[in-house]
């Protein structure tokens, strides 16, 4: 990249985050939690420096200065490394290469901001119920209206339903907008 090219750090790390979710083989809706956590950390890291809008969660960042791009990239890197610990080394390499390709100094003060914000946000979300992802165990039934595995894999049901118990990011409770159940299978 020429020095006058501005890369969109948020979009870049969104792509990297999606790739990590795919690489890890996250089931069902699980990637939405991984990406939401990463984006919340990037947002708060940028807002700690720019102070344009109200932060999502992390408001107490001491001496927040430096490049917002450095802060966002480091926050994204730290969240992804925490949510995909087996990929920590590879994510670190992606981060290092990202800094180099975008002419971001690894000693930029924004890096410390990103580290701080990611740590605080990960601590806040540490008991949200999103990790560890449960192993699918529901294999269905044979009754009317019961879910059944389909050929050819006959795999157990995706573990996505556990996401209904994860602490929401903005709603007050997981059931806040849940619709009424469908009519009974035996109803008219």
Residue pairs with C-beta under 8 A, 6 or more apart in sequence:
1 7
1 101
1 102
1 103
3 103
7 69
7 102
9 42
9 68
9 69
9 72
9 73
9 102
10 39
10 42
10 72
12 73
12 98
13 38
13 42
13 72
13 73
13 76
13 77
14 35
14 39
16 76
16 80
16 94
16 98
17 34
17 35
17 38
17 76
17 80
18 31
18 35
20 34
20 80
20 84
20 87
20 91
21 30
21 31
21 34
21 35
23 84
23 87
24 84
24 86
24 87
26 34
26 133
27 133
27 136
27 158
27 159
27 160
28 158
28 159
28 160
28 163
29 160
29 163
30 130
30 133
30 159
30 160
30 163
32 163
33 128
33 130
33 163
33 166
34 79
34 80
34 83
34 84
36 169
37 79
37 83
37 121
37 122
37 125
37 130
38 75
38 76
38 79
38 80
38 83
40 56
40 57
40 121
40 169
41 58
41 75
41 76
41 78
41 79
41 114
41 117
41 118
41 121
41 122
42 71
42 72
42 75
42 76
43 55
43 56
44 55
44 56
44 57
44 58
44 61
44 75
44 117
44 121
45 58
45 68
45 71
45 72
45 74
45 75
45 110
45 113
45 114
45 117
45 118
46 68
46 71
46 72
47 53
47 54
47 55
48 55
48 58
48 61
48 64
48 71
48 113
48 116
48 117
49 64
49 65
49 66
49 67
49 68
49 71
49 110
49 113
50 68
56 121
56 169
57 120
57 121
57 124
58 116
58 117
58 120
58 121
58 124
60 120
61 113
61 116
61 117
62 116
63 109
64 71
64 113
65 109
65 110
65 113
66 108
66 109
66 110
66 111
66 112
66 113
67 104
67 108
67 109
67 110
68 110
69 102
69 104
69 110
70 99
70 104
70 105
70 108
70 109
70 110
70 111
70 113
70 114
71 110
71 111
71 113
71 114
71 117
72 114
73 95
73 98
73 99
73 102
73 104
73 114
74 95
74 110
74 111
74 113
74 114
74 115
74 118
75 113
75 114
75 115
75 117
75 118
75 121
76 114
76 118
77 91
77 92
77 94
77 95
77 114
77 118
78 114
78 115
78 118
78 119
78 122
79 118
79 121
79 122
80 87
80 91
81 87
81 88
81 91
81 92
82 118
82 122
83 131
84 91
96 106
98 104
99 105
99 106
125 167
127 167
128 166
128 167
129 162
129 165
129 166
129 167
130 163
130 166
130 167
133 159
133 162
134 159
134 162
135 159
136 155
136 156
136 157
136 158
136 159
137 156
138 147
138 156
138 157
139 149
139 156
139 157
140 146
140 147
140 148
140 149
140 156
140 157
141 147
141 148
142 148
144 185
144 186
145 185
147 157
149 155
149 156
149 157
164 174
164 175
164 178
165 174
166 174
167 174
168 174
168 176
171 177
